[in-house]
Amino acid sequence: MTFYEDFEPGAGARVPARSSLRSDAPAVSLNGNWRFRYSDTTLGLDEAIVDPDFDDASWDSIPVPAHWVLHGDGAYGRPIYTNVQYPFPIDAPRVPDENPTGDYRRSFDLPAGWDAERTLLRFDGVESVYRVWLNGSEVGAGKGSRLVQEFDVTDLVRPAGNVLVVRVHQWSIGSYLEDQDQWWLPGIFRDVTVLGRPAGGIDDVWLNADYDHTTGSGRLAVEVVADPTSFPVTLCVPELGLEVVWESPGSVAAIPIEAVDPWSAESPRLYDATVSSRSETISQRIGFRTVRVVGDAFTVNGRRVVFRGVNRHETHPERGRVFDERHARADLELMKQHNVNAIRTSHYPPHPRLLDLADEYGFWVIDECDLETHGYVSLGWAGNPSDDARFEAQYLDRIERTVERDKNHPSIVMWSLGNESGTGRNLAAMSRWVHQRDPRRPVHYEGDYTGQYTDVYSRMYPNLQETESIAADAVPGQLLGCNPAEAARQRSKPFLLCEYGHAMGNGPGALAEYDALFDAYPRLHGGFIWEWRDHGLLTRTPEDHTPFYGYGGDFGEAVHDGNFVMDGLVLSDGTPTPGLAEFKAVSAPVLFTFDGRTVAVRNRYHAISTQHLVFEWSLEKAGHRVVAGRLSIPPVPAGSSATIALPDEAFPASSADPATECWLTVRAVLADHTPWAPAGYVVAAAQSDVTPASGFPPSSPDQSGRGAALGPASAVPAGDHDNGPVPEEPQRTVTHGIAEFDRLTGQLVRLGDLLVGGPWLELWRAPTDNDRGSGFPSYVRADPRLTFGHGEPGPSSAERWLQEGLDRLVHRIDQVEVSTGSLRTRVRVSAANSGESVELTSRWTPTDTGIRLRVDVVPSPGWRTTWPRTGIRFALPAEVSHASWFGTGPAESYPDSCAAALVGRFHAAVDDLAVRYARPQETGHRSGLRELVLTDLHDRGLTLRTHPDVSGSRPGFTLSRWTPQQMAAAAHHHELPPSDRLHLFIDAAQHGLGSRACGLDVLPHHANWPAARTLELHFGV
């Protein structure tokens, strides 16, 4: 058995785990270009390369840090994406001989005057195992891809001409513990550093700063690991006027501090501190805060915490998991701008610098160990390493290195043992070690269903009913995997959703419903969206080198899990999705409730008042701002509310035209610049319909008719199920006002100067990832321990819609009536081998300013499934390129994702209305349309106005260069055909989005069941 298959956590001159510290001791970065040789097998490899005189001139060059599969244009293997599956036979601890291996070599010199009693060689991250030689002698071996490893090379290093050799194997025993729903990306991907440890230096420091919220005092528990000859050791915190000197190790003690400002995710107050010996100074930033579990409440500084968080992998479309601080800062700033207050470091400790930034910007962090054995689910968890005593040393080594490296960070409020690794003795042993080492922070692990060794109750993707039943007080009944006593134990703990709201493609839906539960039940402490960012890797087509973001299967993997890796609130290129805008609105720290001429302001911050905010209001008539001002609101304390009277000028006069919509908008904006946003940045907003004697019943933005689009086809009149008939000059036409029609079919062929086709009934949408259902293999969905939401059982919506033929509807013209004052058509729409149908009746009537269209959609009895949409489609010239509208915006909205939508006037280029999700799918629907103006570069175009139905609802619109059928047939955007027209969809209703790719389906009240609908539109030019 080779070293990469043995059960030891590492070998050689390993240094005990310690904190990531900022020291003035000498250090040399070995980042840069290394010599590199790739082998696709371990067979035949020798150790001649370790000889310092070995000639590596024929080798390639590769940057460190980097993943070798992202270099070499495919010569060094390919990335592999799996979610659950192991990309090698499950035969622990053995791995295949086809084990990609990278040999690295470089030389280095120590700086002149290198003053070190000991010299350490530090690797911050290598996937998956590696051996190290220095100057021809073996140093040791490291395991644990996302964990720091230090080796003592004092006896091997020399002042100049050092030759360092590292051999990295992609597969190892550790790979069985690192099955973490991400790309398998081998190589030295984090920093490599030579550290000088001076005589009389400090080996480790832990400054654990507690805060007493009842007195405002602090307490600094200090742990210093140093040789007795290093003393005296001095601690300085200048802002607190604190200087303490300890003469010996035994004299180090906790320090009471009379008054400190606490650290929180909203007010990340940090104090600069130094710990100095006679030869080394450690610089550290400390934050005073106390984490406690009090009954079923998780508290920081005495107040309940609600995590409105995200799961964050380390990913970049070109660098993979290689850390870049500018990129990380941009991500954290975007999180803060969208009201994200927490991060779960899924599913491994991040680069240490990321946690420095979390301390600085302010986030609640669950720091997770580098552990996941999810692939064992395919074996029914038989042989799972979590319950195999042979793996205990590796499990303990991984949690030890996680906690010791990161223990100084105030942002970390919980330790997580890992993810989706079943359960067993080794996880329990990890928990015992953490509780002994750091009793001040609770332990999390979702897979501990019975609560034997964790401090909080954590679940993934429970539906709303189950979430409420767990969160509510004294609700009887069983819990997943629990007997009655175990269920009672879990119900006595704080409850959180470590994953929910799967953000794959267009979605997720129902975030507002989950957030309402977070508000309603003190035991429920929020959750973490899966996940922050898509993991697409920038690649190019082999034919014409078109760039695109690749996902599973795009690199020739033998097994893969498709685009399930594209599941972020942010696209691979950093573009925020509408789902992120929805999260921001739902998670707003300030909520507004209108009641007549007053507004209640509720502060949902954990600890701070609203003093940092300015409250603004504006009144819009027909979408045009007419007056604006500021509200005088005294600071509202955290957890409190205040009700104030709105000024008279915020309301239109009672004599105003009741046909003109009036909307009052209130916003909370930043009063001053922050590290993450400028002054004036909108933190929260809400609207109220203040139309006098309003004929517009909704008291909030019109959400009716919003929904997501699905599958592959649009209803077209004859034969062409891709694009519909091309508008062209007809032979026999009839004209009514600005419109020209084909006399035979009654179809529109011209509006003003534009060739226009339609309307055609459209019930189909290019399926969203959520419409397609679970991305999990059937053996995962069938596991009774995973029935809590990893894709609901049964056919997906897309499958049901395809069975009904909604992607391949055909039309039969039953009647065309042409009179002097109108044109009327009646069309039967159905699918092959279907007895169900829809009657589509259209009536065109000229007016003084254009032409009116009334469309009645009447389904036959017998429909057995929801519809993705209920609407009509028009084909417009491709030259139409700009849209201005009065309705909801600026981003798209659907029935279960509309909290971010405000009523107003918006404009955008047509091509900016859709989101380029990794897999083409329904996108771009905007609800509650009042008016739409479409123009080309020559300012030619048309105007569309809608009329509300009897309930006050208005339709929504979508503009797309492709039909739903074309989009559904493409796996990537570059596979879409050239577009020769623009498609306008007017939808009376849309199906919701849901989160069924991994979670709950569309809720019943957001579903679009077949029903008679009417659209009333007016076209002008």
N, C-alpha and C positions, 0 to 999 in steps of 0.2 A: 504494500500500500504506500502511495506517495505522500509527501507532506501535505499536498493540497487535498488529500482524502482522509487525513487522520483527524481525530477528535480534539486535538489540542487547539486552543484559541490562537496560538502563535508560538514562536520559538526564538531562541537566541537571546541577545543582550537587551531584552525589552525593559523599558523604564515604566514604573508604575504609573497608572493613569493620573493625570493632574489637570488643573484648569488651563484654559486658553488665556494666557496673561500677556499684558503689554509691559515689556521689560526693557531697560536700557543696557542689558547684557548684549554682547556682540552676537550678530546673526548674519548669515549669508543665504540669500535666496538662490535656489538652484532652478528656479523657473527659467524657461527659455528653450532653445533648440537642443535636442538630444539626438544622438545617433540611434537608429531604430531598425530592427529586423523583425519581420512578421513570419510566423509559421502557422499553418492551419491544423497542426497536430503536435502532440507531445512526443510522438515516436521519433527516435533518432536524434533528439536534442542532446547536446553534450555541454560541458561546462568550460570548454576552451575559451569562451568569450570572457571569462572572469579574469583571465591573465591580463595584467595592466598593459602588456606589450601586444596584445591581440590587435590585428589590423582590421579596423572597422570602416576603412575608406569606401568599401563597396556598399555599405549600408545606406539606407535612406535617412532623411532628417525629419523629425516630427516635433511639434511644440509640446512642452509640458508646462501647465496642465492641458490635457486634451484627451479625447476618446479616439482610439486609432481607427474605429470604423467610420468616423466622420472625416477621415483624411485618406489620401491615396487613391481617390476615384474608384473605389471598389476593390483595390488590390489588397486591402487589409480586412476583408470580410465586410459584412453588412450589419446595420442595426436590426434588431429583432424586437417586435412588440408583442408581448402577451399580457393579458390581465390576470388570468388564473393559471393557465397552462404552464408547465415547465417545458422549455424548448429542448429538453434532453430526456432520456429515459429516467423514470423514477426508480432509483436503485441506490439510495443513500447507504454509505457515504461516497459511493463510486460515481465517476463521471466518465464520459466517452473518451476514447483516444483522440477523436476528432475534437480537440480542445484548443481553440485558437490561442496562440501564445505570442506575446510581444517582448522582445529583448531590447532593453534600453541601456545606453552607455553615455557617459559624459565625464569630462575631467573638470576639476576646479582647484583653485588655490585658496588658502585662507588669507585674509587681509593681513597686512603688516601690523605687527603689534598685537596679534590675537592673544588675548589674555584670558585663558579658560583653564580651570582645573579639570573639567570634564567637557567633552564635546558630544552632543546628541545629534542624531539624524532624525528629522521629523517628517512623516508622511501624513498629510491631512485627509487623503482619500485615494484609494486604489481599488479598482474593480477587476477580479474579485479577490485573488490572493497573489502574493508576491514573495520572492526571495531576494535578498540584498547581499551584495559583495562589495567590499571596499578594499582597494589595492590588493586584490587577489584573495582575500580572506572572507569567509562567509560571516555576515553580521547576524542574520536572523531571518525570520519569516513572519509575515503579517497577514491577518484575516480580519474580515469585517469591512466591507467596501466603503461605507460612509462614516468610518470611525477613525480617529487620529491614532497613530502609532509612533512611538519614539524608541530609538535604539541608541544605546551607549556605544560610541565608536572611538572613545578616548584612546584606546590602545592601538588603533588602526590608522587614524588620521595623521597626516603630516602637513607641514607648512605649505608645500607646493606640489603640483603634479599628482594630486589625488585622482584616482580612477574609480568611478562609482558605476556599478552594474546592477540592474534590476530586471528580473524576469517575472513577467505577469502572465498568469493563466486566467482565461475568461471563466472557465467552469471549475468549480471546487465544491467541497462539502459545504462551504459557506453559501453557495448558490441556492441550496435547498432552503436557506433561511432568508433569502432576499428576493422572494417572488412578489414584487411590490407594484403591480399594475403600472408599469412604466417600460421604457425602452431598456433593453439589456445593452449597455454601452461600456465595453471594457477599456482599461487603460489607467494611467496615472492622471486623474482628472482634477485633483486639488493640489495645493502647493506642496513643494518639497523644500525643506529648510535645514541648514546646519545651524545649530544653536550652541553658543558658548556658555557654559555654566561656570561662573567665577568661583574661586575659593571664597567662602563666606557669603555665598549667595543665598537666595530664597527659592526653595524647590516648589512650594505651592502656597497659595493664599486663598482663604475663603472669608469674605466679608459679608456676613448674613445680617441684613439690616431690617429689624422689626419696627413696627409702628403701633402705638397704642392710640386708637381712635377716640378713646374716652378722655385722655389727658393731653393728646397732641405730642407726647414724648416719644423718643426713639430709643432703640437698644441695638447696639452693634456687637454681635457675637463674632469674634475673630478667631480664625484658625490659621496658624502659620506653621508650615513644614520647612524646617531648616536645621542645619547642623548646629549644635550648641556654639561652635566657634563663630557663627554668623551673628550672634547677639552682641550688643544690644540691637533690637529692632524697633523702629519708630513708625508709628501710624500718624499721618497728618490729614485732617479734613479742614482746609483753610476757611471755608465758608462758615463752618460751625465753630471756628476758633479752637479746634480740637487737635492736640498733640499729645500722644501717649508714647512713653518709652518703656519697653520691656527688656529687662537685663538677662533673662534666661527663658528657655522654652516653657518652664513651669509657671512663669509669671503672667503669661498671656491670658487675658480674661475678658469677659463681656463688659461693654462700656455703656452706662446709661447716659442719655442725652436729653436735656430738659425740654427742648422744643425743636421739631423738625417739620419740614413740609413733606407730606407723603407723596409717594410715587403711585400713579395709576395710569391706565391706558389713555385716559383723557387729559391728564396733567402729568406728563412723564418727567417729574422733577428728579434730576440726577445731581449728585454731589461728587466733585472730583476728590479723589483720595490717593494717597501714596503710602506704600509700605516699603521701608528702606532698611537694609542692613548695611554693614560697613563696605560692601562692594557692589550692591545691586539695588535698584529702585524699581518697584512695581507700581504702575499707574493703573488706577481702577476707578470706574464710575459706579456709585452705589445709589440705590433707590430704597427708601424706607417704605415697606409695606408688609402686611401680615395676612397670610392666607389661612382661613379656618373653614372646616366643615362643622357647622353648628346644626345638629339635627339633620333635617333634609335641605338645609340651605348651604350653598357654597358662597363664601363671603371673602372679600378682600377689604381690609381696613374697616371691618364691621358692617359692610353693606353687601347685599346680594348682587352677584354678577350675572348678567345675561350676555352670553356669547353670541354676538352677531358676526360670525366668523366664516373663514374659508379654509379649506384644506389646501396646502401649498406644497407642491413638488418643486424641486429645482429643475428648471428646464429653460432652454433657449433654442430657437430654431436652427442655429448654426453651431453653437458650442455645446449643446446637450446640457449636462449638469456642471459644466465648468462655470465657476462663479465670476460674475462681473459686477462690481459695486455700483456702477452707474445704472446698469440694468436693474439691479435689486432695488436701488433707491426709487427708480421710476415706478416699479411695481408697488412698493409700499406707499408712495405718495398717491398713486391711483386708488389703492385700497382706502386710505384715509379720506380721499375725496368722495368715495362712495359709501361711507359710513360703515366700513368693515372695522371691527374693533378687536378681532381675535384671529389667531393663526394656529392651526394644528400642523405640525411639521411632518406631513405624511410622506413616507412612512419611515423616516430616519432623521437623525440630527442634521440640520442644514450646515452650510459653511459657517464657521464661527463668527465671521463678520456680520452675517445676517442677524444674529441675535444682538450684537451691538446696536444695529440699526433699529431693531424692535424695541430695545430699551430707550433709544433716542426719540423715535417717532411716537411710541406709545401703542403697544398691542398686548393683549392677554395672549400668552403663548402656552400651548400644550406641546412639550418637547417629547418627541416619540423616538423610541429606540429603533435601531436598524434591524428590523425583524418582521418577516412575514413568510408563512409556509402554506399559502392558500392553495397551491397545486395539489396538496394532499386531500382536498375535498373530493377529487375524482376517485380516490381509493376509499371513500367513506371515512377518511381521517386515519385509516390503518397505517401504523408506522410513523405517525406524525412526530417529528423531533421534539415537539413541546412536551411530550410525555415519555421521552426516551432518555434515561439517565445518562447515556453516553454523551449526550449533547449538553449536559448541565453546565460544564465549564465554559462552553461557548456562549450560552445564554447569559450567564453571570458576567462574563467578560464584556459582553456587548452593553449591558445596562450599566456596568461600572464605568466604562469609558464614556458613555453618554452623560451620566450624572456628574462625574468628576470634571469633565471638560467644561460643562455649561452651568455649573452650580452657582456662579456669581451673578447671574443675570436676574434682575428684578422682574423682567417681563415674563419669565417662566413661572407659571402659577400651578402647574401640574406636570408630573412625569407620566408618560405613557409607555407601557411595556412593549408595544409593537402593534401589529394589526393583523387580523384575519389569520391567526395561527392556531386555531382551535383552542384547546385548553390542556392543562396538565401540570405535572410537578415542577417543571422547569420555570414556567411562568410564575408559579407560586413562590419559588425560590427567589426569583428576581424581585418580586414584590417585598418579600421579607428583607432582602438586602437594602432596598430603597428606603423602607420604613426605618430601618436601623440607621442608615447613613444620613437621611434628610427627613426627619419626622415633620418638618414644617410645611412640606408640600404633599398634597394628596396623590394617590396613585390611580391611574386610569388604565383600563384595558377593556375594550368593548366585548371581547369574547368570553369574559368571565360572567356568563349569564346568571349564575347563581350567587354571585357576589362573595365568593369565598376569600378573595385576597385583594380586592380593590375597594376604593373609598367612595366612588361615585357610580351611579347606574348609568350606563351608556348604551345607546342603541343606534343602529343604522337603518334609515329609511322606513321607520314605522309609519303606517298611515295615520291620518288625522284622528280617527276614532281611537286607535290603540294609544297614540300619544296622549290624548286627553284622558283616557282611562288610567294610564300610569301616573300622569301628573296630578290628577284630581285627588283630593283627600279621601282616605278611607274607602277606596274603591275595591271591592272584593274581587276574587278570581285569580286565575293562574297567570303567570308570566312565562315567556318563552324559556323552556328548559328548566323551569323551577317547580319544586314541590311547594305546598302551601307555606311552610316555614321559610323557605328560601325566597319566595315571592314577597312575604312580609318584610324580610330583611332588605330586599332591593327597594321596596316602596318606602322604606324609611330613609333612603339616601337622596342626595341631590340627583336629579335626572337631567341628562343632556343628550343631544343628538350629534354624535361625532361625525356623522355623515347624513345629509338629507339634501333635497333639492338638486338632483343630478343635472348639471348644467351642460348637457350634451346637445350640440346643435341648437335649434330654436327652442328655448325654454330657459329655466324650468317654470312650470306653472304652479299655482297655489302657494306661492311664498307668503302672500298676505294672510292666508288662513293659518299657516304655521306660526307666523309672528303674532297673530291674535292669541294663540295658545300660550306663547312665551309671556305675553302680557297678563294673561288671565290667571296663571297658576304659578305661585311662588316656588314650588318644587322644581318646575321646569326652567332650566338655565340656558335656554337657547340651543344653538347648534352651529354646525360648520357645513357650508355648501360644498358639495363635491363638484368641481374644484375650482381653483383660481384661474389656471391658464391651460389652453390647448397645448399638446406636446408635439405638434407637427414639426417635422424636420425638413428644412429647405432642401429641395432636390430639383432635378430637371428631367424632362422627358428625353429619352435617348434619340428620338428622331430629330427634333428641332431645338432641343435644349430650352424648352419653355419652363420657367421656374414654377414650382408649386410646393405646397407643404404636404409631405408624405406622411402616411399613417400605416398601420399594420397591413402587410401584404404588398406594400409598394417597393419592398427591397428583396423580394424573392424568398421570404421566410417559409420554412417548411410548415410550421404552425404559427398562427398569429390570431389576434382578436380584433382585426379590422380597425375601424375608426373609433373604437371605444376609448382610445387614448385622446380623442379630441372632445373633451368634456369640460371646457373651462368657461368662466364668465368673461375671459379675455381670449381673443384669438391668438394664434401662434405668433403673429407679427405685432402683437401688443394692442390691437384694436379692441376697445371695449364693446361688448355686445349689448343689445337691448336688455338681456337678462341682468346685466350689471346695473343698468339704470333702474330696473325694477327692484333689485335688491336695495339700492340706495334709497328709493322712495319708501319701501316697506320697512327698512331699518332706521328710518330717520330718528335722530335723538330728540327731536322736538315734534310734537304732534299738535295740529290745529283742529278744533271742532267749532263749527259755526252754529250759532243759535240766534236767529233774528239779526239784530244789529250788534251782537257781541261775538267775540271769539275767545274760546278757552285755549290757553297755551299750556301744554303739558311737557314737562322736562323729564325725558327718559335717560338722561346721562346717569352714569354710575355715581359720580362724586362731585361734579362741578355744576355751578349755576349757569344761567344763560347770559352772564355778564359779557362774554366774549362775542355775543351776537347782536346784530342790529335787525330790527323787524321792519320790513317794508311792505307796502300794499300798493296795488294798482287796480284801476277800473278800466276794463276794455268793453267797448261797444262794437258788436259785429267783428270782434277780433282786433280792433284798433284801440290803442291806449288813448284815453281821454284825460286822465288825471292820475296822479300817483303821490305818495307821501310816505312818511315814517310813522310807526306806532310807538308811543311812549309806554314801554313796558318795563317796570322795575325788574331786576334780576330775579328769576324764578329758581329757587334751590333745587338741587337734584331730587327727583322723586316727587316733586310738588307740581301744582297747577295754579294758574292765575287766569281769571276771566276779566276781559277789558271791553269797554265800549268802542266800537268802530266809529270813525268820524263820519259825519253826515255826508261829506263829499265823496265817500266811498260807495255811495248808493246813487243810482240814477233817480231823477225826479219822477214822481208818480205819473206825470203827464207824458213821459217818454213813450215812444212807439213800442207797444208790447211785442211787435213782430221782430224787433231788433234785440238779439240776445245780448245780455250784459253779464259779465263775469268779473267777480272780485277775486283777486289773487293775493295771498299773503305769503311772504317768504322770510325765512330766517337766513341771514347772510353773515359772513365773518366780518367783524368790526375792524380787525387788523390783519396784517400779513402773518401767516404761520409758515413753518418749514414745509408744509405740504400743499398750501393753496394761498392765493393772494386775498387781500381784503376785498369784500364784495362777493366772494364765492358763495353760491347758494348751497346751504346745508339741507334745507327742508322747504317744501312749498305745498300749498293746498289752495283749492278753489271753491267758490260758492256761486251758484247761479242766482243773480240778483235782478233778473229781468222783471220789470214791473208787471203785475198781473200776468205772470209768465205763462206762456203756452208751452213752455219747455219744462216738463215736470222734474227731470233729475236735479237734485241739489248738489251733484258732483259731476265731473266730466262724464259725458255720455259714453257709457261702456257697451251699450248694446251693439250686437252685430260683430263683436270682436272675437277673433279666434285664430287658430293656426291652420296652415294649409298642409295637405298631405300628398298623397300618392302621385302616380305618374300620368294621368291623362286629363285633357279637358274635353268637354263635350263639343263635338264639331259636327257640322251638318252631314258631311258625306265622305267616307273613306279616309281622309287625311287626318289621322289621329295625332299628328305631331304639331302641326302649325295652323291648321284650318286653311280655308281657301284664300289665296292671295288676292287682296283687293285689286281689281283691274277695271278698265273701262267696260261697262256692260253694253250689250247690244240693244236691249229694250229696257228702259227705265221710266220711273215716274218720280216727279219732284213735288215735295211738300215743303214750302218755305226754304230753309237753309239746307234741307236734307234731300238726298236723292237715293232711290231704292231700286232694286231689281224687281221688275214687275212680276216675274215668274215666281220667285222665292219670297219676296217681301223683305229680303235682307238689305240692310243699310249698305250703301256703297260710297257715299260721300257726305261729309258735313262741311259746309263752306268750301274752303279750298283744299281740304284734306280728304284723301282716299281713306275710307274707314269701312271695316267689315264688322258684321254682327247685328244684333246681339245673339250669342249662343249660350245656352244653359251650361253652367259650369258647377259640377258637384265635387270635383276632384282637386286635390292639391298634391304637389310633390311631397311624399311622406317625410315628415320630420323624423329625427332619430327616435324621439319619443313615440311617434306614431308607429314606428317599426317595432317597438317593444324592447324586450330585454336583450342586452348584449352578452348575457351570460350563457355558457353552454348548458345544455339540458340537464346534465348531471348536477350542476350547481343549483339550478332552479328547483330541482327535485329534492334537494337536501332539506329535510324538515327543519334544520337549524338555520336555514336561509330563507324561510318563507316570509320573513318580515319585510320583504320589499325589494330584493334584488330582481326586479321584473316580476310582474304579477302573472299567475298561470293563465293559460288559455291563449287563443289566437290574439295577435295584436290588432290594433285598429286597422293598420295598413292591410293585413291579411284579410280581414273581414270586408274591407272596401274593395279589394281586388276580387274577392269571391263574388261580390255583387256587380262587378263590371263597371264600377264608377270611373275607371280610367279609360274606358272604351265605349262610351255612349255614342249612339247614332240617333239622327234626327229624321223624322218623317213629317213633311209639311201636310197638314190636314186642311188648312184653309188659309187663303190670302184674299182679303177684302180691301179693295181700293175705292175710295169715294172722294168727293171733292174736298172734304174737310179732314180726312184722316186715312190712315192705313192700318189694317189690323191683320195679324197673323196668329194662327194657332198651330202649334207644333207638338208632336208626341216624341218624347225622348226616352230611350230605353237601351238595354244592352243585350247582346246575343245570349240566347238561352235563359232569358229572364222574363218573368211574367209581370214584374213591377215596372212602373213607368212614371213619368212626370209630364204633365201638360203645361206647356209654356205658352202663354198668351201675351202678345205684345201689341200695344196700341199707340200709334204716333199721331200727335195732333199739333199742327202749327200754332204758334203764338206770335204776338207782335214783336217779341225779342228773340225768337228762335223756334224751338220745337220741343214739345213735351212727350215723354215716353212713360207709359205705365206698363209694367211687367208683372204678371201674376204667375206664380209658380205653385202648382197644385200636384202633390204626389198622390199616386194611387194607393189604395190600402195594401197592406202586406209587407211593407218594408221592414226588414229585421235588424237593421244596423243603423248606427249614426251616419251622418254625411260629414265629410271633411269641410265642406262649405256649401252654401246655398247662394248662388249668384249668377251673374252673366259676364260674358267676356266680349270685348271689342278688339279688333286688330287695327292699329294705327301705323302711320308711316314711321320708319326707323329714325327719321330726322327729328322727330319730337324728342326733345332732350331736357326740358326743364319743367318742373312742377311747382306751383304755388297752391296752397290750400288753406281753407278755413275749416278746422276740425280739431282732432286730437293729434298731438305730436310732442316733441319732434320725432321721437323714435316710434317704431312699430308697436302695436298693442294687440292683445288677444283677450278672450273673455276671462282667462285666469291669470293674465299678466298685463295689468292695465293701471297699476297704482302710479306709475311714472308719467302717465299720459295727462297732459293739460290741454284745455281748449284754447286755441289761439290761431294766429295766422303764421304759416311756416312756408319755407321754400327750400328747394334742393334740386340739384341735378338729378335727373331720372336714375342714373347709374349709381347714385349715392343712397337711394332709398332702400336697396336690398343689402343684406349682410352676406358676405362671402364665407359662409360656413364651410368647413373642410369638405363636407359632402353636400352637393347641391340639394336644397330642400326648400320647402315653403318659407318665405320671408317677405317682410315689407308691408304687411297689412296695417293699415291705419284706420281706426274706428271713428264712428261718429262724424262722418264727412258732411259738411254743409256746402262747401263750394270748392271746386277744383279747376285750376287754369293750367292748361298744357300748351307749351309753345315750342317752336323750333328756333334755330339760330336767326331766322329772318322774322321772328316775332309773329309767325303765323301759328294758329292753333285753334283751340276751342275752350269753351267754358262749360262746366257741368255744375248744376246745382241740384241738391237733393231735397226731398220733402220728408218730414217725419211721418211714421206710420201712426196708427191709432194709439199706440202705447207711448209715443214720443221718441221712439228709437229711430236712428238714422243708420244708413248702410256705411260700410267701410270701403276703402279702395286699396288696390295693389297695382303696381306697374312693374312689368317684367319684360326682359328681352326674349324670354323663352316661355313656352307653354309648360304646364306642370308635367306633361308626359315627357318632354325633352329633358327637364331637370331630373325627373325620377330615374331616367335611364342612364344618367351620368354619375360616375363615382367621384369625379373631380371636376372642377370648373373648366379646366383646359379640354375636357372631353365634350363640352357642349358644342353644338354645331354653330356655324356662323349665323348671325341673326339678321333678318331682313325686315323686321317690323318690331313694333312695341305693342305689348298686350296690356290692356286696361281691364281689370277685374273690379266689378262693383258687387259687393257681397251683402246680402241681407243678413247673413249669419255666418259665423265661423265656428268650427269645433275648437275647444280649448287645447292647450299645449300639454299639460300634465308633466309627469316626470318618469314615465314608464320605462325609459331606457334603463333606469335603475331606481325604482321607486313606485309611487302610486300613479294610477291612471288618471285621466281627466275626471274631475268630480262631476256628479250627475247634473248639478245646476250650471255647469260650464259646457255640457255636451250639446251637440247640435243634432237633435233628432229630427227626422223628416216631418215637415209641417208646411202648411200653406203660407206663402210669403208674398208680399207685394213690394215692388220697388217703384217709386215715382221720381223721375229725373227730368231735368230741363237742360237742354243743350243750347248754347249760343256761341257765336264766333266774334 
